[in-house]
């Protein structure tokens, strides 16, 4: 049996953030919609949790993602 190096709460938050990364790639999805879809009832808690783990906000991540995709399309 393997012991997790995190609390159940932290595991859940990490899982939700991981799922949100997939949804942030959808251009027409808002941060609020993503927060609710992955299980955060409070958007500010989602943003705070995301930034703590990713070192940028969800909106910044989304902008970087689309900027990178646009640069690839320009090639």
Secondary structure in CASP SS format (residue, H / E / C, confidence):
PFRMAT SS
TARGET T0000
AUTHOR 0000-0000-0000
METHOD secondary structure of the structure
MODEL  1
X C 1.00
X C 1.00
X C 1.00
X C 1.00
X C 1.00
X C 1.00
X C 1.00
X H 1.00
X H 1.00
X H 1.00
X H 1.00
X H 1.00
X H 1.00
X H 1.00
X H 1.00
X H 1.00
X H 1.00
X H 1.00
X H 1.00
X H 1.00
X H 1.00
X H 1.00
X H 1.00
X C 1.00
X C 1.00
X C 1.00
X C 1.00
X C 1.00
X C 1.00
X C 1.00
X H 1.00
X H 1.00
X H 1.00
X H 1.00
X H 1.00
X H 1.00
X H 1.00
X C 1.00
X C 1.00
X C 1.00
X C 1.00
X C 1.00
X H 1.00
X H 1.00
X H 1.00
X H 1.00
X H 1.00
X H 1.00
X H 1.00
X H 1.00
X H 1.00
X H 1.00
X H 1.00
X H 1.00
X C 1.00
X C 1.00
X C 1.00
X H 1.00
X H 1.00
X H 1.00
X H 1.00
X H 1.00
X H 1.00
X H 1.00
X H 1.00
X H 1.00
X H 1.00
X H 1.00
X H 1.00
X H 1.00
X H 1.00
X H 1.00
X H 1.00
X C 1.00
X C 1.00
END
